[in-house]
Amino acid sequence: QVHLVESGGGLVQAGDSLRLSCAASTHTFSTYVMGWFRQAPGKERQFVAAINRSGGTLYEDSAKGRFTISRDNAKNTVYLEMNSLKPEDTAMYYCAGQYASAIYTVFQRPTDFGSWGQGTQVTVSS
């Protein structure tokens, strides 16, 4: 497992942008599939986006076209750029990581990921 620390959340207005960051404490970051999930009060944890070892990405439908996941292996960091934010994007956002032997493997179920951060709150006001 790897220790993950998210940052960048906050209170914004609808239409604004935010960039979340997740720093990983591992020298083998490049071998991990990284994902972002979110959880609103009373709801299940929801997949948002994931990026594999080769830089391939996968998005949940509501995130397509508005959110961009990226990674910087030199900084052991994964990012989630969120644009055109909506009130329904309000949630606690979690970073997740899981080692993958194959470079094209990508995960999207919470149970696929073994390492989780503590979360960062994103609140979008209307």
N, CA, C and O atoms as a GROMACS GRO file, in nm:
protein
  504
    1GLN      N    1   0.083  -0.119   0.000
    1GLN     CA    2   0.000   0.000   0.000
    1GLN      C    3   0.086   0.124   0.000
    1GLN      O    4   0.204   0.121   0.037
    2VAL      N    5   0.026   0.234  -0.042
    2VAL     CA    6   0.097   0.359  -0.049
    2VAL      C    7   0.016   0.466   0.024
    2VAL      O    8  -0.107   0.465   0.022
    3HIS      N    9   0.087   0.557   0.087
    3HIS     CA   10   0.022   0.667   0.158
    3HIS      C   11  -0.013   0.777   0.059
    3HIS      O   12   0.073   0.822  -0.016
    4LEU      N   13  -0.140   0.820   0.059
    4LEU     CA   14  -0.188   0.920  -0.036
    4LEU      C   15  -0.244   1.040   0.040
    4LEU      O   16  -0.316   1.024   0.138
    5VAL      N   17  -0.211   1.160  -0.007
    5VAL     CA   18  -0.259   1.282   0.057
    5VAL      C   19  -0.316   1.374  -0.050
    5VAL      O   20  -0.245   1.420  -0.140
    6GLU      N   21  -0.447   1.402  -0.038
    6GLU     CA   22  -0.513   1.491  -0.131
    6GLU      C   23  -0.506   1.636  -0.083
    6GLU      O   24  -0.492   1.663   0.036
    7SER      N   25  -0.518   1.727  -0.179
    7SER     CA   26  -0.527   1.869  -0.148
    7SER      C   27  -0.596   1.940  -0.264
    7SER      O   28  -0.612   1.883  -0.373
    8GLY      N   29  -0.636   2.064  -0.240
    8GLY     CA   30  -0.692   2.145  -0.346
    8GLY      C   31  -0.842   2.165  -0.343
    8GLY      O   32  -0.897   2.239  -0.424
    9GLY      N   33  -0.910   2.099  -0.249
    9GLY     CA   34  -1.054   2.118  -0.240
    9GLY      C   35  -1.088   2.256  -0.186
    9GLY      O   36  -1.001   2.331  -0.142
   10GLY      N   37  -1.217   2.288  -0.191
   10GLY     CA   38  -1.259   2.418  -0.139
   10GLY      C   39  -1.402   2.449  -0.175
   10GLY      O   40  -1.475   2.365  -0.228
   11LEU      N   41  -1.441   2.572  -0.143
   11LEU     CA   42  -1.576   2.621  -0.173
   11LEU      C   43  -1.568   2.712  -0.295
   11LEU      O   44  -1.496   2.811  -0.295
   12VAL      N   45  -1.643   2.677  -0.398
   12VAL     CA   46  -1.644   2.755  -0.520
   12VAL      C   47  -1.788   2.775  -0.567
   12VAL      O   48  -1.881   2.714  -0.515
   13GLN      N   49  -1.803   2.861  -0.665
   13GLN     CA   50  -1.934   2.884  -0.725
   13GLN      C   51  -1.952   2.799  -0.849
   13GLN      O   52  -1.854   2.756  -0.911
   14ALA      N   53  -2.077   2.776  -0.884
   14ALA     CA   54  -2.106   2.701  -1.006
   14ALA      C   55  -2.038   2.767  -1.126
   14ALA      O   56  -2.041   2.890  -1.141
   15GLY      N   57  -1.975   2.684  -1.209
   15GLY     CA   58  -1.904   2.735  -1.325
   15GLY      C   59  -1.755   2.755  -1.302
   15GLY      O   60  -1.678   2.770  -1.397
   16ASP      N   61  -1.715   2.755  -1.176
   16ASP     CA   62  -1.573   2.772  -1.143
   16ASP      C   63  -1.494   2.644  -1.169
   16ASP      O   64  -1.549   2.540  -1.205
   17SER      N   65  -1.363   2.655  -1.149
   17SER     CA   66  -1.272   2.542  -1.168
   17SER      C   67  -1.193   2.516  -1.041
   17SER      O   68  -1.172   2.607  -0.960
   18LEU      N   69  -1.150   2.393  -1.024
   18LEU     CA   70  -1.062   2.353  -0.916
   18LEU      C   71  -0.966   2.248  -0.968
   18LEU      O   72  -0.999   2.172  -1.058
   19ARG      N   73  -0.846   2.244  -0.910
   19ARG     CA   74  -0.754   2.136  -0.940
   19ARG      C   75  -0.718   2.065  -0.811
   19ARG      O   76  -0.661   2.124  -0.719
   20LEU      N   77  -0.752   1.939  -0.806
   20LEU     CA   78  -0.717   1.856  -0.692
   20LEU      C   79  -0.583   1.788  -0.720
   20LEU      O   80  -0.551   1.752  -0.833
   21SER      N   81  -0.506   1.772  -0.614
   21SER     CA   82  -0.378   1.703  -0.623
   21SER      C   83  -0.376   1.588  -0.524
   21SER      O   84  -0.442   1.592  -0.420
   22CYS      N   85  -0.301   1.486  -0.558
   22CYS     CA   86  -0.284   1.371  -0.468
   22CYS      C   87  -0.138   1.329  -0.475
   22CYS      O   88  -0.090   1.283  -0.578
   23ALA      N   89  -0.069   1.346  -0.363
   23ALA     CA   90   0.071   1.310  -0.355
   23ALA      C   91   0.086   1.171  -0.294
   23ALA      O   92   0.026   1.139  -0.192
   24ALA      N   93   0.166   1.089  -0.359
   24ALA     CA   94   0.187   0.951  -0.314
   24ALA      C   95   0.328   0.935  -0.258
   24ALA      O   96   0.425   0.986  -0.313
   25SER      N   97   0.336   0.864  -0.147
   25SER     CA   98   0.466   0.840  -0.083
   25SER      C   99   0.517   0.703  -0.123
   25SER      O  100   0.513   0.608  -0.045
   26THR      N  101   0.566   0.694  -0.244
   26THR     CA  102   0.623   0.569  -0.293
   26THR      C  103   0.720   0.600  -0.405
   26THR      O  104   0.702   0.695  -0.481
   27HIS      N  105   0.825   0.515  -0.414
   27HIS     CA  106   0.921   0.533  -0.523
   27HIS      C  107   0.878   0.457  -0.648
   27HIS      O  108   0.945   0.462  -0.751
   28THR      N  109   0.764   0.386  -0.636
   28THR     CA  110   0.717   0.307  -0.750
   28THR      C  111   0.583   0.360  -0.801
   28THR      O  112   0.500   0.284  -0.850
   29PHE      N  113   0.564   0.491  -0.790
   29PHE     CA  114   0.438   0.554  -0.829
   29PHE      C  115   0.400   0.520  -0.972
   29PHE      O  116   0.282   0.503  -1.003
   30SER      N  117   0.498   0.512  -1.059
   30SER     CA  118   0.470   0.489  -1.201
   30SER      C  119   0.407   0.353  -1.228
   30SER      O  120   0.353   0.330  -1.336
   31THR      N  121   0.412   0.262  -1.131
   31THR     CA  122   0.354   0.130  -1.149
   31THR      C  123   0.211   0.120  -1.096
   31THR      O  124   0.152   0.012  -1.094
   32TYR      N  125   0.157   0.233  -1.055
   32TYR     CA  126   0.023   0.235  -0.996
   32TYR      C  127  -0.080   0.291  -1.094
   32TYR      O  128  -0.054   0.387  -1.166
   33VAL      N  129  -0.196   0.229  -1.095
   33VAL     CA  130  -0.315   0.290  -1.152
   33VAL      C  131  -0.369   0.384  -1.045
   33VAL      O  132  -0.381   0.346  -0.928
   34MET      N  133  -0.401   0.506  -1.083
   34MET     CA  134  -0.450   0.606  -0.989
   34MET      C  135  -0.593   0.646  -1.026
   34MET      O  136  -0.627   0.658  -1.143
   35GLY      N  137  -0.673   0.666  -0.924
   35GLY     CA  138  -0.812   0.702  -0.950
   35GLY      C  139  -0.861   0.810  -0.856
   35GLY      O  140  -0.803   0.835  -0.751
   36TRP      N  141  -0.969   0.872  -0.897
   36TRP     CA  142  -1.042   0.968  -0.813
   36TRP      C  143  -1.185   0.919  -0.797
   36TRP      O  144  -1.250   0.878  -0.893
   37PHE      N  145  -1.231   0.925  -0.675
   37PHE     CA  146  -1.368   0.890  -0.640
   37PHE      C  147  -1.428   1.006  -0.561
   37PHE      O  148  -1.356   1.092  -0.510
   38ARG      N  149  -1.560   1.007  -0.551
   38ARG     CA  150  -1.625   1.108  -0.466
   38ARG      C  151  -1.742   1.045  -0.393
   38ARG      O  152  -1.801   0.947  -0.438
   39GLN      N  153  -1.773   1.105  -0.281
   39GLN     CA  154  -1.883   1.054  -0.200
   39GLN      C  155  -1.957   1.171  -0.137
   39GLN      O  156  -1.900   1.249  -0.061
   40ALA      N  157  -2.083   1.181  -0.171
   40ALA     CA  158  -2.170   1.283  -0.112
   40ALA      C  159  -2.239   1.223   0.010
   40ALA      O  160  -2.252   1.101   0.019
   41PRO      N  161  -2.283   1.305   0.104
   41PRO     CA  162  -2.349   1.255   0.224
   41PRO      C  163  -2.469   1.166   0.189
   41PRO      O  164  -2.555   1.205   0.110
   42GLY      N  165  -2.474   1.048   0.249
   42GLY     CA  166  -2.585   0.957   0.227
   42GLY      C  167  -2.578   0.878   0.098
   42GLY      O  168  -2.670   0.802   0.066
   43LYS      N  169  -2.470   0.896   0.022
   43LYS     CA  170  -2.458   0.825  -0.105
   43LYS      C  171  -2.335   0.735  -0.106
   43LYS      O  172  -2.245   0.751  -0.024
   44GLU      N  173  -2.334   0.641  -0.198
   44GLU     CA  174  -2.220   0.552  -0.212
   44GLU      C  175  -2.103   0.623  -0.278
   44GLU      O  176  -2.120   0.723  -0.348
   45ARG      N  177  -1.985   0.570  -0.254
   45ARG     CA  178  -1.866   0.624  -0.319
   45ARG      C  179  -1.876   0.599  -0.470
   45ARG      O  180  -1.907   0.489  -0.514
   46GLN      N  181  -1.850   0.704  -0.546
   46GLN     CA  182  -1.870   0.702  -0.690
   46GLN      C  183  -1.739   0.722  -0.765
   46GLN      O  184  -1.660   0.809  -0.730
   47PHE      N  185  -1.717   0.641  -0.866
   47PHE     CA  186  -1.600   0.657  -0.952
   47PHE      C  187  -1.608   0.788  -1.030
   47PHE      O  188  -1.715   0.824  -1.079
   48VAL      N  189  -1.497   0.857  -1.041
   48VAL     CA  190  -1.491   0.981  -1.119
   48VAL      C  191  -1.398   0.963  -1.239
   48VAL      O  192  -1.438   0.988  -1.353
   49ALA      N  193  -1.276   0.922  -1.213
   49ALA     CA  194  -1.178   0.910  -1.321
   49ALA      C  195  -1.062   0.822  -1.275
   49ALA      O  196  -1.038   0.806  -1.156
   50ALA      N  197  -0.992   0.765  -1.373
   50ALA     CA  198  -0.873   0.685  -1.344
   50ALA      C  199  -0.773   0.702  -1.457
   50ALA      O  200  -0.808   0.735  -1.571
   51ILE      N  201  -0.647   0.680  -1.422
   51ILE     CA  202  -0.540   0.689  -1.521
   51ILE      C  203  -0.446   0.572  -1.501
   51ILE      O  204  -0.407   0.542  -1.388
   52ASN      N  205  -0.409   0.505  -1.610
   52ASN     CA  206  -0.323   0.389  -1.596
   52ASN      C  207  -0.177   0.425  -1.612
   52ASN      O  208  -0.141   0.542  -1.624
   53ARG      N  209  -0.094   0.323  -1.613
   53ARG     CA  210   0.051   0.343  -1.616
   53ARG      C  211   0.096   0.409  -1.745
   53ARG      O  212   0.196   0.481  -1.747
   54SER      N  213   0.024   0.384  -1.852
   54SER     CA  214   0.064   0.440  -1.982
   54SER      C  215   0.001   0.576  -2.009
   54SER      O  216   0.024   0.636  -2.114
   55GLY      N  217  -0.078   0.627  -1.914
   55GLY     CA  218  -0.143   0.756  -1.931
   55GLY      C  219  -0.283   0.747  -1.988
   55GLY      O  220  -0.348   0.849  -2.010
   56GLY      N  221  -0.329   0.627  -2.013
   56GLY     CA  222  -0.466   0.610  -2.059
   56GLY      C  223  -0.565   0.645  -1.950
   56GLY      O  224  -0.540   0.620  -1.832
   57THR      N  225  -0.677   0.704  -1.990
   57THR     CA  226  -0.773   0.754  -1.891
   57THR      C  227  -0.912   0.695  -1.911
   57THR      O  228  -0.948   0.648  -2.019
   58LEU      N  229  -0.988   0.698  -1.802
   58LEU     CA  230  -1.126   0.652  -1.802
   58LEU      C  231  -1.205   0.748  -1.715
   58LEU      O  232  -1.158   0.788  -1.608
   59TYR      N  233  -1.325   0.785  -1.761
   59TYR     CA  234  -1.406   0.882  -1.688
   59TYR      C  235  -1.548   0.831  -1.668
   59TYR      O  236  -1.602   0.758  -1.751
   60GLU      N  237  -1.605   0.872  -1.557
   60GLU     CA  238  -1.748   0.853  -1.536
   60GLU      C  239  -1.820   0.952  -1.629
   60GLU      O  240  -1.767   1.058  -1.660
   61ASP      N  241  -1.939   0.916  -1.672
   61ASP     CA  242  -2.007   0.994  -1.776
   61ASP      C  243  -2.021   1.142  -1.741
   61ASP      O  244  -2.000   1.228  -1.828
   62SER      N  245  -2.056   1.173  -1.617
   62SER     CA  246  -2.078   1.314  -1.583
   62SER      C  247  -1.949   1.394  -1.578
   62SER      O  248  -1.951   1.517  -1.577
   63ALA      N  249  -1.836   1.325  -1.575
   63ALA     CA  250  -1.707   1.392  -1.570
   63ALA      C  251  -1.648   1.415  -1.709
   63ALA      O  252  -1.560   1.500  -1.726
   64LYS      N  253  -1.695   1.341  -1.805
   64LYS     CA  254  -1.641   1.353  -1.941
   64LYS      C  255  -1.661   1.494  -1.996
   64LYS      O  256  -1.771   1.549  -1.989
   65GLY      N  257  -1.554   1.551  -2.050
   65GLY     CA  258  -1.561   1.684  -2.107
   65GLY      C  259  -1.543   1.796  -2.007
   65GLY      O  260  -1.519   1.910  -2.047
   66ARG      N  261  -1.555   1.767  -1.877
   66ARG     CA  262  -1.538   1.871  -1.776
   66ARG      C  263  -1.417   1.847  -1.687
   66ARG      O  264  -1.350   1.942  -1.645
   67PHE      N  265  -1.388   1.720  -1.659
   67PHE     CA  266  -1.277   1.685  -1.570
   67PHE      C  267  -1.164   1.623  -1.651
   67PHE      O  268  -1.186   1.556  -1.752
   68THR      N  269  -1.041   1.646  -1.605
   68THR     CA  270  -0.924   1.585  -1.667
   68THR      C  271  -0.834   1.528  -1.559
   68THR      O  272  -0.792   1.600  -1.468
   69ILE      N  273  -0.804   1.400  -1.569
   69ILE     CA  274  -0.710   1.337  -1.477
   69ILE      C  275  -0.574   1.331  -1.546
   69ILE      O  276  -0.566   1.304  -1.666
   70SER      N  277  -0.470   1.357  -1.470
   70SER     CA  278  -0.334   1.351  -1.524
   70SER      C  279  -0.240   1.307  -1.413
   70SER      O  280  -0.276   1.310  -1.295
   71ARG      N  281  -0.121   1.268  -1.452
   71ARG     CA  282  -0.023   1.226  -1.353
   71ARG      C  283   0.113   1.280  -1.389
   71ARG      O  284   0.145   1.299  -1.507
   72ASP      N  285   0.194   1.305  -1.286
   72ASP     CA  286   0.332   1.345  -1.301
   72ASP      C  287   0.416   1.246  -1.222
   72ASP      O  288   0.430   1.257  -1.100
   73ASN      N  289   0.471   1.149  -1.291
   73ASN     CA  290   0.545   1.043  -1.222
   73ASN      C  291   0.672   1.096  -1.154
   73ASN      O  292   0.718   1.040  -1.055
   74ALA      N  293   0.728   1.204  -1.207
   74ALA     CA  294   0.847   1.262  -1.145
   74ALA      C  295   0.815   1.323  -1.009
   74ALA      O  296   0.902   1.332  -0.923
   75LYS      N  297   0.689   1.365  -0.991
   75LYS     CA  298   0.646   1.426  -0.865
   75LYS      C  299   0.560   1.332  -0.782
   75LYS      O  300   0.512   1.370  -0.675
   76ASN      N  301   0.541   1.210  -0.829
   76ASN     CA  302   0.457   1.112  -0.758
   76ASN      C  303   0.319   1.171  -0.727
   76ASN      O  304   0.267   1.154  -0.617
   77THR      N  305   0.262   1.238  -0.823
   77THR     CA  306   0.138   1.311  -0.801
   77THR      C  307   0.038   1.286  -0.914
   77THR      O  308   0.075   1.278  -1.031
   78VAL      N  309  -0.088   1.273  -0.876
   78VAL     CA  310  -0.197   1.265  -0.972
   78VAL      C  311  -0.287   1.386  -0.950
   78VAL      O  312  -0.306   1.430  -0.837
   79TYR      N  313  -0.342   1.437  -1.057
   79TYR     CA  314  -0.425   1.556  -1.052
   79TYR      C  315  -0.564   1.529  -1.107
   79TYR      O  316  -0.585   1.438  -1.187
   80LEU      N  317  -0.658   1.610  -1.061
   80LEU     CA  318  -0.791   1.610  -1.121
   80LEU      C  319  -0.828   1.756  -1.145
   80LEU      O  320  -0.859   1.830  -1.051
   81GLU      N  321  -0.826   1.795  -1.271
   81GLU     CA  322  -0.867   1.929  -1.310
   81GLU      C  323  -1.016   1.927  -1.333
   81GLU      O  324  -1.065   1.850  -1.417
   82MET      N  325  -1.089   2.011  -1.260
   82MET     CA  326  -1.235   2.013  -1.270
   82MET      C  327  -1.281   2.149  -1.318
   82MET      O  328  -1.256   2.250  -1.253
   83ASN      N  329  -1.348   2.151  -1.430
   83ASN     CA  330  -1.400   2.274  -1.488
   83ASN      C  331  -1.552   2.272  -1.492
   83ASN      O  332  -1.615   2.167  -1.480
   84SER      N  333  -1.610   2.389  -1.509
   84SER     CA  334  -1.756   2.401  -1.519
   84SER      C  335  -1.825   2.326  -1.406
   84SER      O  336  -1.917   2.246  -1.429
   85LEU      N  337  -1.781   2.351  -1.285
   85LEU     CA  338  -1.833   2.278  -1.172
   85LEU      C  339  -1.980   2.308  -1.148
   85LEU      O  340  -2.027   2.419  -1.171
   86LYS      N  341  -2.051   2.206  -1.102
   86LYS     CA  342  -2.194   2.215  -1.076
   86LYS      C  343  -2.221   2.183  -0.929
   86LYS      O  344  -2.141   2.116  -0.865
   87PRO      N  345  -2.332   2.230  -0.876
   87PRO     CA  346  -2.364   2.196  -0.736
   87PRO      C  347  -2.366   2.046  -0.711
   87PRO      O  348  -2.331   2.002  -0.601
   88GLU      N  349  -2.405   1.969  -0.810
   88GLU     CA  350  -2.409   1.823  -0.791
   88GLU      C  351  -2.271   1.759  -0.786
   88GLU      O  352  -2.259   1.639  -0.760
   89ASP      N  353  -2.166   1.836  -0.811
   89ASP     CA  354  -2.029   1.787  -0.794
   89ASP      C  355  -1.984   1.796  -0.649
   89ASP      O  356  -1.876   1.749  -0.615
   90THR      N  357  -2.066   1.856  -0.565
   90THR     CA  358  -2.031   1.870  -0.424
   90THR      C  359  -2.018   1.732  -0.359
   90THR      O  360  -2.110   1.651  -0.363
   91ALA      N  361  -1.902   1.707  -0.300
   91ALA     CA  362  -1.874   1.577  -0.237
   91ALA      C  363  -1.735   1.581  -0.175
   91ALA      O  364  -1.659   1.675  -0.194
   92MET      N  365  -1.706   1.477  -0.099
   92MET     CA  366  -1.568   1.452  -0.056
   92MET      C  367  -1.501   1.375  -0.168
   92MET      O  368  -1.553   1.273  -0.214
   93TYR      N  369  -1.387   1.424  -0.211
   93TYR     CA  370  -1.314   1.360  -0.320
   93TYR      C  371  -1.195   1.283  -0.264
   93TYR      O  372  -1.117   1.334  -0.184
   94TYR      N  373  -1.185   1.157  -0.308
   94TYR     CA  374  -1.082   1.067  -0.260
   94TYR      C  375  -0.991   1.024  -0.374
   94TYR      O  376  -1.035   0.997  -0.486
   95CYS      N  377  -0.864   1.019  -0.343
   95CYS     CA  378  -0.764   0.964  -0.433
   95CYS      C  379  -0.743   0.818  -0.397
   95CYS      O  380  -0.747   0.782  -0.279
   96ALA      N  381  -0.720   0.735  -0.498
   96ALA     CA  382  -0.697   0.592  -0.474
   96ALA      C  383  -0.586   0.542  -0.565
   96ALA      O  384  -0.566   0.594  -0.675
   97GLY      N  385  -0.514   0.441  -0.519
   97GLY     CA  386  -0.407   0.386  -0.597
   97GLY      C  387  -0.400   0.234  -0.586
   97GLY      O  388  -0.433   0.176  -0.482
   98GLN      N  389  -0.356   0.172  -0.694
   98GLN     CA  390  -0.340   0.027  -0.693
   98GLN      C  391  -0.232  -0.011  -0.793
   98GLN      O  392  -0.231   0.033  -0.908
   99TYR      N  393  -0.140  -0.095  -0.746
   99TYR     CA  394  -0.034  -0.145  -0.834
   99TYR      C  395  -0.096  -0.228  -0.947
   99TYR      O  396  -0.191  -0.304  -0.926
  100ALA      N  397  -0.040  -0.211  -1.066
  100ALA     CA  398  -0.082  -0.291  -1.180
  100ALA      C  399   0.043  -0.338  -1.256
  100ALA      O  400   0.131  -0.258  -1.285
  101SER      N  401   0.049  -0.466  -1.286
  101SER     CA  402   0.166  -0.521  -1.356
  101SER      C  403   0.166  -0.482  -1.504
  101SER      O  404   0.272  -0.469  -1.565
  102ALA      N  405   0.049  -0.465  -1.560
  102ALA     CA  406   0.037  -0.432  -1.702
  102ALA      C  407   0.013  -0.282  -1.720
  102ALA      O  408  -0.061  -0.221  -1.643
  103ILE      N  409   0.076  -0.223  -1.819
  103ILE     CA  410   0.071  -0.078  -1.834
  103ILE      C  411  -0.064  -0.028  -1.882
  103ILE      O  412  -0.096   0.090  -1.866
  104TYR      N  413  -0.144  -0.117  -1.942
  104TYR     CA  414  -0.272  -0.070  -1.996
  104TYR      C  415  -0.390  -0.103  -1.904
  104TYR      O  416  -0.504  -0.070  -1.936
  105THR      N  417  -0.364  -0.168  -1.793
  105THR     CA  418  -0.470  -0.200  -1.700
  105THR      C  419  -0.526  -0.073  -1.636
  105THR      O  420  -0.451   0.016  -1.597
  106VAL      N  421  -0.658  -0.066  -1.626
  106VAL     CA  422  -0.721   0.046  -1.556
  106VAL      C  423  -0.833  -0.010  -1.469
  106VAL      O  424  -0.904  -0.102  -1.508
  107PHE      N  425  -0.848   0.046  -1.353
  107PHE     CA  426  -0.950   0.004  -1.258
  107PHE      C  427  -1.052   0.115  -1.239
  107PHE      O  428  -1.022   0.233  -1.260
  108GLN      N  429  -1.174   0.076  -1.199
  108GLN     CA  430  -1.274   0.178  -1.170
  108GLN      C  431  -1.366   0.143  -1.054
  108GLN      O  432  -1.449   0.226  -1.016
  109ARG      N  433  -1.355   0.024  -0.998
  109ARG     CA  434  -1.437  -0.010  -0.882
  109ARG      C  435  -1.361   0.024  -0.755
  109ARG      O  436  -1.240   0.003  -0.749
  110PRO      N  437  -1.429   0.074  -0.653
  110PRO     CA  438  -1.359   0.104  -0.528
  110PRO      C  439  -1.284  -0.018  -0.474
  110PRO      O  440  -1.176  -0.004  -0.416
  111THR      N  441  -1.339  -0.136  -0.493
  111THR     CA  442  -1.275  -0.256  -0.440
  111THR      C  443  -1.149  -0.295  -0.517
  111THR      O  444  -1.073  -0.380  -0.471
  112ASP      N  445  -1.126  -0.233  -0.632
  112ASP     CA  446  -1.004  -0.260  -0.709
  112ASP      C  447  -0.882  -0.189  -0.650
  112ASP      O  448  -0.769  -0.225  -0.680
  113PHE      N  449  -0.907  -0.089  -0.567
  113PHE     CA  450  -0.799  -0.005  -0.518
  113PHE      C  451  -0.765  -0.039  -0.373
  113PHE      O  452  -0.854  -0.053  -0.288
  114GLY      N  453  -0.637  -0.053  -0.345
  114GLY     CA  454  -0.595  -0.090  -0.212
  114GLY      C  455  -0.549   0.023  -0.124
  114GLY      O  456  -0.540   0.008  -0.002
  115SER      N  457  -0.519   0.137  -0.183
  115SER     CA  458  -0.470   0.252  -0.107
  115SER      C  459  -0.562   0.371  -0.130
  115SER      O  460  -0.604   0.398  -0.242
  116TRP      N  461  -0.592   0.441  -0.021
  116TRP     CA  462  -0.683   0.554  -0.026
  116TRP      C  463  -0.629   0.672   0.055
  116TRP      O  464  -0.562   0.654   0.156
  117GLY      N  465  -0.660   0.792   0.008
  117GLY     CA  466  -0.630   0.911   0.084
  117GLY      C  467  -0.742   0.943   0.181
  117GLY      O  468  -0.842   0.871   0.189
  118GLN      N  469  -0.724   1.053   0.254
  118GLN     CA  470  -0.821   1.090   0.356
  118GLN      C  471  -0.935   1.173   0.300
  118GLN      O  472  -1.036   1.193   0.367
  119GLY      N  473  -0.920   1.222   0.180
  119GLY     CA  474  -1.025   1.297   0.113
  119GLY      C  475  -1.006   1.447   0.123
  119GLY      O  476  -0.943   1.497   0.217
  120THR      N  477  -1.061   1.518   0.026
  120THR     CA  478  -1.063   1.664   0.028
  120THR      C  479  -1.202   1.708  -0.015
  120THR      O  480  -1.256   1.658  -0.114
  121GLN      N  481  -1.258   1.803   0.059
  121GLN     CA  482  -1.397   1.844   0.036
  121GLN      C  483  -1.407   1.944  -0.078
  121GLN      O  484  -1.332   2.042  -0.083
  122VAL      N  485  -1.499   1.919  -0.167
  122VAL     CA  486  -1.533   2.013  -0.274
  122VAL      C  487  -1.679   2.053  -0.256
  122VAL      O  488  -1.768   1.967  -0.255
  123THR      N  489  -1.704   2.181  -0.244
  123THR     CA  490  -1.839   2.233  -0.229
  123THR      C  491  -1.864   2.337  -0.338
  123THR      O  492  -1.790   2.434  -0.351
  124VAL      N  493  -1.969   2.314  -0.416
  124VAL     CA  494  -2.003   2.404  -0.525
  124VAL      C  495  -2.137   2.469  -0.495
  124VAL      O  496  -2.239   2.401  -0.483
  125SER      N  497  -2.135   2.599  -0.482
  125SER     CA  498  -2.259   2.672  -0.452
  125SER      C  499  -2.325   2.718  -0.581
  125SER      O  500  -2.258   2.746  -0.680
  126SER      N  501  -2.457   2.726  -0.577
  126SER     CA  502  -2.531   2.766  -0.698
  126SER      C  503  -2.546   2.916  -0.706
  126SER      O  504  -2.606   2.967  -0.800
   0.00000   0.00000   0.00000
